[in-house]
């Protein structure tokens, strides 16, 4: 088989890339070793979160993606359950408050209408918060939610309608290499020759990279979460916490904390699905490819969540879940052609931001492959070659 582009990975990033490439007229074959959303896209919350992004080019990309999401249900012809719900970032102490004052100022300068609010206003927006656990919050009405499963399938289905060939249960077992140039992929179903091979394999991207002779700085980071039975409206505003943002921007402030909460990277992410199920987590653990739940991890997540939102202890939990996020050292995805390996394009390393950044990533990849340039903001900041790969 011969195609213009072979895309490796059937998560929300890979399917978005397949859609935007076929929309631009490219012949595409998408290859997924298991099934759609088998990785991070199927073990995540539903946030299109802007406040959680570093207030730099990462936030600029997220805002661009958010603007795309507002029209995406219409474009794909399917209700993606996109809802501009608004989120709060809970601030637990004065140290976090000072950091968040700086973060909000930088966000505002980049066009994000976030703001600091008092403890009292926080509790009005989200009844049931523990008043003794917070000093206030940051809030942004642009933060939104979308159904990640439906969105992934909508990208894949629309790509197929436009002519893409979709192969699930079809792992890539090797790359076709000629004089250092990637010419295609090997699969159990045969060789697929392609002008460009896009590595959108999420936490498995490093394994694909090794096939091309490069060392990608992408590794899995586990997150553990709880899911409750469906209940009436419980989460009025989505919730995350400032501790996570402080850890990203000023990690030195958390040094010396030897608690399980710190060691397991526990923070809160609280949301409720359209059907009423409450989801909350999560941990941030480097444990290789082990995506099992642990008693220690679940206890730390639960203790933290109930401390902030005591009413969670009254919900019936129907299951727990864990997933692996594709972590990169600087928190930004790797997007672009790999210097020294013609024909090999990277689009992975989104960690917990894949849902938010999928539309912008899909368009960015398509633009770079088709035109060699893009209007997507700060594209050069995500260039894979910022890291030493050889």
C-alpha positions as CSV (number, residue, x, y, z in Angstrom):
1,X,0.0,0.0,0.0
2,X,1.2,3.5,-0.8
3,X,-0.1,6.7,0.8
4,X,0.9,10.3,1.4
5,X,1.0,10.2,5.2
6,X,0.9,7.3,7.7
7,X,-0.2,8.4,11.1
8,X,0.7,6.1,14.1
9,X,-1.7,6.4,17.0
10,X,-5.5,6.3,17.3
11,X,-5.9,8.7,20.3
12,X,-7.4,12.1,20.0
13,X,-4.1,13.6,18.6
14,X,-3.7,11.0,15.9
15,X,-7.3,11.1,14.8
16,X,-7.3,14.9,14.7
17,X,-4.2,14.8,12.6
18,X,-5.8,12.3,10.2
19,X,-8.9,14.5,9.9
20,X,-7.1,17.8,9.2
21,X,-4.7,16.1,6.7
22,X,-7.5,14.5,4.8
23,X,-9.4,17.8,4.9
24,X,-6.4,19.3,3.1
25,X,-6.5,16.7,0.4
26,X,-3.8,14.3,1.6
27,X,-4.1,10.5,1.3
28,X,-3.9,9.2,4.9
29,X,-3.6,5.8,6.6
30,X,-4.1,5.8,10.4
31,X,-2.7,2.9,12.3
32,X,-3.7,2.0,15.9
33,X,-2.2,-1.0,17.6
34,X,-5.3,-1.5,19.9
35,X,-8.5,0.5,19.6
36,X,-9.4,4.1,19.5
37,X,-8.7,5.9,22.8
38,X,-6.9,2.9,24.2
39,X,-4.3,5.2,25.8
40,X,-4.4,8.6,27.5
41,X,-7.5,9.7,25.5
42,X,-9.6,7.0,27.2
43,X,-8.3,7.5,30.7
44,X,-8.7,11.2,31.3
45,X,-11.1,13.9,32.4
46,X,-13.0,16.1,29.9
47,X,-11.3,19.4,30.5
48,X,-10.4,21.9,27.8
49,X,-8.5,23.8,30.4
50,X,-6.7,27.1,29.7
51,X,-5.7,28.1,33.3
52,X,-3.6,25.0,33.8
53,X,-1.3,25.9,30.9
54,X,2.0,27.7,31.4
55,X,1.4,31.4,30.7
56,X,3.5,31.5,27.5
57,X,3.3,29.9,24.1
58,X,1.6,26.9,25.6
59,X,-1.3,29.0,26.7
60,X,-1.4,30.7,23.3
61,X,-1.8,27.3,21.6
62,X,-4.5,26.3,24.1
63,X,-6.5,29.5,23.5
64,X,-6.3,28.9,19.7
65,X,-7.5,25.3,20.2
66,X,-10.4,26.5,22.5
67,X,-11.5,28.9,19.7
68,X,-11.5,25.9,17.3
69,X,-13.6,23.8,19.7
70,X,-16.4,26.3,19.7
71,X,-17.2,25.4,16.1
72,X,-16.0,21.8,16.0
73,X,-19.3,20.1,16.7
74,X,-20.8,21.8,13.7
75,X,-17.7,21.1,11.5
76,X,-17.6,17.4,12.4
77,X,-21.4,17.0,12.3
78,X,-21.6,15.5,15.7
79,X,-22.5,16.7,19.2
80,X,-19.1,16.6,21.0
81,X,-20.8,17.7,24.3
82,X,-18.6,20.8,24.3
83,X,-19.7,23.1,27.1
84,X,-18.1,26.3,28.3
85,X,-18.5,25.6,32.0
86,X,-15.8,27.6,33.6
87,X,-13.2,26.3,36.1
88,X,-11.8,27.4,39.4
89,X,-8.2,26.9,40.6
90,X,-8.4,26.5,44.3
91,X,-5.8,28.4,46.3
92,X,-4.9,26.8,49.6
93,X,-2.5,29.2,51.3
94,X,-0.8,32.6,51.0
95,X,2.3,31.2,49.2
96,X,0.1,29.8,46.4
97,X,-1.8,33.1,46.3
98,X,1.3,35.1,45.6
99,X,2.3,32.7,42.8
100,X,-1.2,32.8,41.3
101,X,-1.3,36.6,41.3
102,X,1.7,36.5,39.0
103,X,0.3,33.7,36.9
104,X,-3.1,35.5,36.4
105,X,-1.4,38.7,35.4
106,X,0.6,36.8,32.7
107,X,-2.5,35.0,31.6
108,X,-4.4,38.3,31.2
109,X,-1.5,39.7,29.1
110,X,-1.9,36.8,26.7
111,X,-5.7,37.4,26.4
112,X,-7.1,35.0,28.9
113,X,-9.8,36.6,31.0
114,X,-8.9,34.8,34.3
115,X,-9.3,36.6,37.6
116,X,-8.7,36.0,41.3
117,X,-11.8,35.6,43.5
118,X,-12.3,35.5,47.3
119,X,-13.1,32.5,49.4
120,X,-16.7,33.6,49.7
121,X,-17.2,34.0,45.9
122,X,-15.5,30.6,45.4
123,X,-18.1,29.0,47.6
124,X,-20.9,30.8,45.9
125,X,-19.8,29.5,42.5
126,X,-19.1,26.0,43.9
127,X,-21.2,25.1,47.0
128,X,-19.7,22.5,49.2
129,X,-16.1,23.6,49.3
130,X,-14.3,23.4,52.6
131,X,-14.0,27.0,53.7
132,X,-11.1,26.1,56.0
133,X,-9.1,24.5,53.1
134,X,-8.9,27.5,50.8
135,X,-8.0,31.2,50.8
136,X,-9.6,31.9,47.5
137,X,-9.4,30.8,43.8
138,X,-8.6,31.8,40.3
139,X,-11.5,31.6,37.9
140,X,-12.0,31.7,34.1
141,X,-15.2,31.3,32.2
142,X,-13.4,30.1,29.0
143,X,-12.4,26.8,30.6
144,X,-14.6,24.2,29.0
145,X,-15.3,20.5,28.7
146,X,-15.8,18.1,25.8
147,X,-16.4,14.3,25.6
148,X,-13.0,12.9,24.7
149,X,-14.4,9.5,23.4
150,X,-17.0,11.1,21.1
151,X,-14.4,13.7,19.9
152,X,-11.8,11.0,19.1
153,X,-14.4,9.0,17.1
154,X,-15.8,12.0,15.4
155,X,-12.3,12.9,14.1
156,X,-11.7,9.3,12.9
157,X,-15.1,9.0,11.3
158,X,-14.9,12.3,9.5
159,X,-11.4,11.4,8.3
160,X,-12.7,8.1,7.0
161,X,-15.6,9.8,5.2
162,X,-13.0,12.1,3.5
163,X,-11.0,9.1,2.3
164,X,-8.6,8.1,5.1
165,X,-7.9,4.5,5.6
166,X,-8.3,3.5,9.3
167,X,-6.7,0.4,10.7
168,X,-7.2,-0.6,14.3
169,X,-5.6,-3.6,15.9
170,X,-2.7,-3.0,13.5
171,X,0.6,-2.2,15.3
172,X,3.6,-0.7,13.6
173,X,6.4,-3.3,13.9
174,X,9.1,-1.3,12.2
175,X,9.9,1.6,9.9
176,X,10.9,1.4,6.3
177,X,14.3,3.2,6.2
178,X,16.4,4.0,3.1
179,X,19.7,5.8,3.7
180,X,18.4,7.4,6.9
181,X,15.1,8.5,5.4
182,X,11.8,7.1,6.6
183,X,9.9,5.7,3.7
184,X,7.0,4.0,5.4
185,X,6.0,1.5,8.1
186,X,5.9,-2.2,8.6
187,X,2.8,-3.9,10.0
188,X,1.5,-7.4,10.4
189,X,-0.8,-6.6,7.4
190,X,2.1,-5.6,5.2
191,X,4.3,-2.7,4.3
192,X,2.8,0.8,3.9
193,X,4.9,3.3,2.0
194,X,4.4,6.9,2.8
195,X,6.1,10.3,2.0
196,X,5.7,11.2,5.7
197,X,5.2,9.1,8.8
198,X,3.7,10.9,11.8
199,X,4.5,9.5,15.2
200,X,1.4,10.3,17.3
201,X,1.7,7.3,19.6
202,X,1.5,9.1,22.9
203,X,3.3,7.3,25.7
204,X,4.5,4.7,23.2
205,X,6.1,7.4,20.9
206,X,9.6,6.8,22.3
207,X,9.4,3.2,21.1
208,X,8.5,4.3,17.6
209,X,11.3,6.9,17.8
210,X,13.9,4.1,18.5
211,X,12.9,2.5,15.2
212,X,14.1,5.7,13.6
213,X,17.3,5.8,15.7
214,X,16.3,8.7,17.9
215,X,15.9,9.0,21.6
216,X,12.7,10.9,22.4
217,X,12.4,12.5,25.9
218,X,8.8,11.2,26.3
219,X,8.0,8.9,29.2
220,X,4.7,7.8,30.9
221,X,3.4,9.5,34.0
222,X,0.5,7.7,35.7
223,X,-2.7,9.3,37.0
224,X,-5.3,7.6,39.2
225,X,-8.9,8.8,39.4
226,X,-12.3,7.9,40.9
227,X,-15.7,7.9,39.1
228,X,-19.0,8.0,41.0
229,X,-22.5,6.9,40.2
230,X,-24.6,9.5,38.3
231,X,-26.0,12.1,40.6
232,X,-27.9,15.4,40.3
233,X,-25.7,18.5,39.6
234,X,-22.8,18.3,42.1
235,X,-20.0,20.1,40.2
236,X,-21.1,23.6,39.3
237,X,-17.7,24.8,38.2
238,X,-14.9,22.4,37.3
239,X,-12.1,22.4,39.9
240,X,-8.3,22.1,39.8
241,X,-5.9,23.3,42.4
242,X,-3.1,25.8,42.5
243,X,-0.6,23.4,44.0
244,X,-0.2,21.8,40.6
245,X,0.4,25.1,38.9
246,X,2.9,26.1,41.6
247,X,4.7,22.8,41.1
248,X,5.0,23.6,37.4
249,X,6.2,27.2,37.8
250,X,8.0,27.4,41.1
251,X,8.7,23.8,42.2
252,X,11.3,25.0,44.7
253,X,8.4,26.1,46.9
254,X,7.4,22.5,47.4
255,X,10.8,21.1,48.3
256,X,11.0,19.4,51.6
257,X,7.4,18.1,51.5
258,X,7.8,14.4,52.2
259,X,4.1,13.5,52.3
260,X,2.5,10.9,50.2
261,X,0.5,13.7,48.5
262,X,3.8,15.3,47.4
263,X,5.6,12.1,46.5
264,X,2.7,10.9,44.4
265,X,2.1,14.3,42.8
266,X,-1.5,14.4,44.0
267,X,-3.8,17.3,43.1
268,X,-7.5,17.7,42.5
269,X,-9.3,17.6,39.2
270,X,-13.0,17.5,39.7
271,X,-15.6,17.4,37.0
272,X,-19.0,15.9,36.2
273,X,-20.1,14.3,33.0
274,X,-23.3,15.2,31.1
275,X,-24.8,12.0,32.4
276,X,-24.1,13.0,36.0
277,X,-21.0,10.9,36.9
278,X,-18.5,12.7,39.1
279,X,-14.9,12.2,38.2
280,X,-12.1,13.3,40.5
281,X,-8.3,12.7,40.8
282,X,-5.5,12.6,40.3
283,X,-1.9,11.5,40.9
284,X,1.3,12.2,38.8
285,X,3.6,9.2,39.2
286,X,6.6,7.9,37.2
287,X,6.2,4.1,37.4
288,X,7.0,3.1,33.9
289,X,4.2,1.5,31.9
290,X,2.3,0.3,35.0
291,X,-1.2,1.7,34.7
292,X,-2.7,-0.2,37.6
293,X,-4.5,1.4,40.5
294,X,-2.8,1.3,43.9
295,X,-4.2,1.5,47.4
296,X,-1.6,4.1,48.4
297,X,-2.3,6.3,45.3
298,X,-6.1,6.1,45.6
299,X,-6.0,6.9,49.3
300,X,-3.9,9.9,48.7
301,X,-6.2,11.1,45.9
302,X,-9.3,10.5,48.0
303,X,-7.9,12.2,51.2
304,X,-7.0,15.3,49.2
305,X,-10.3,15.5,47.3
306,X,-12.5,15.0,50.4
307,X,-10.4,17.6,52.3
308,X,-11.2,20.2,49.6
309,X,-14.8,19.1,48.8
310,X,-16.2,17.1,51.8
311,X,-19.4,16.1,50.1
312,X,-17.5,13.7,47.9
313,X,-17.5,11.2,50.8
314,X,-21.2,10.8,50.4
315,X,-21.0,9.7,46.8
316,X,-21.0,6.0,45.8
317,X,-17.9,5.2,43.8
318,X,-18.6,2.8,40.9
319,X,-15.0,2.4,39.6
320,X,-11.5,3.6,39.7
321,X,-9.3,4.2,36.7
322,X,-5.7,5.0,35.9
323,X,-3.9,6.1,32.7
324,X,-0.5,7.1,31.4
325,X,0.2,10.6,30.2
326,X,3.0,11.3,27.7
327,X,5.3,13.5,29.8
328,X,8.1,15.8,28.4
329,X,10.7,17.6,30.4
330,X,9.5,21.1,29.6
331,X,5.8,20.2,29.6
332,X,5.3,21.0,26.0
333,X,4.5,18.6,23.1
334,X,7.0,17.7,20.4
335,X,5.6,18.8,17.0
336,X,7.5,18.9,13.8
337,X,9.9,17.1,11.4
338,X,12.9,15.5,13.0
339,X,16.2,17.0,11.7
340,X,18.4,14.3,10.3
341,X,15.6,11.8,9.7
342,X,13.7,13.0,6.6
343,X,10.1,11.8,6.4
344,X,9.7,11.4,10.1
345,X,7.3,13.8,11.9
346,X,6.6,14.0,15.6
347,X,3.3,14.9,17.2
348,X,3.4,13.5,20.8
349,X,4.2,14.5,24.4
350,X,1.0,16.4,25.2
351,X,0.9,14.9,28.7
352,X,-2.4,15.9,30.3
353,X,-3.2,18.5,27.6
354,X,-4.1,16.3,24.7
355,X,-7.8,16.8,24.8
356,X,-7.4,20.6,25.0
357,X,-4.8,20.8,22.3
358,X,-6.1,18.3,19.8
359,X,-7.7,20.6,17.3
360,X,-4.8,23.0,17.2
361,X,-2.3,20.2,17.0
362,X,-4.2,18.6,14.1
363,X,-4.3,21.8,12.2
364,X,-0.7,22.6,13.0
365,X,0.6,19.2,11.8
366,X,-1.5,19.4,8.6
367,X,-0.3,23.0,7.9
368,X,3.4,22.1,8.3
369,X,3.1,18.9,6.2
370,X,1.1,20.5,3.4
371,X,2.4,24.1,3.4
372,X,5.6,24.1,5.4
373,X,4.1,27.0,7.4
374,X,1.2,27.8,9.7
375,X,-0.9,30.5,11.3
376,X,-1.1,28.5,14.5
377,X,0.6,30.6,17.2
378,X,4.1,29.9,18.5
379,X,4.5,26.7,16.4
380,X,8.3,27.0,16.5
381,X,8.1,26.6,20.3
382,X,7.0,23.0,20.0
383,X,9.7,22.0,17.5
384,X,10.9,18.5,18.4
385,X,14.5,19.5,17.6
386,X,14.7,21.7,20.8
387,X,15.9,18.4,22.4
388,X,19.0,16.4,21.7
389,X,17.6,13.3,19.9
390,X,20.8,11.5,18.9
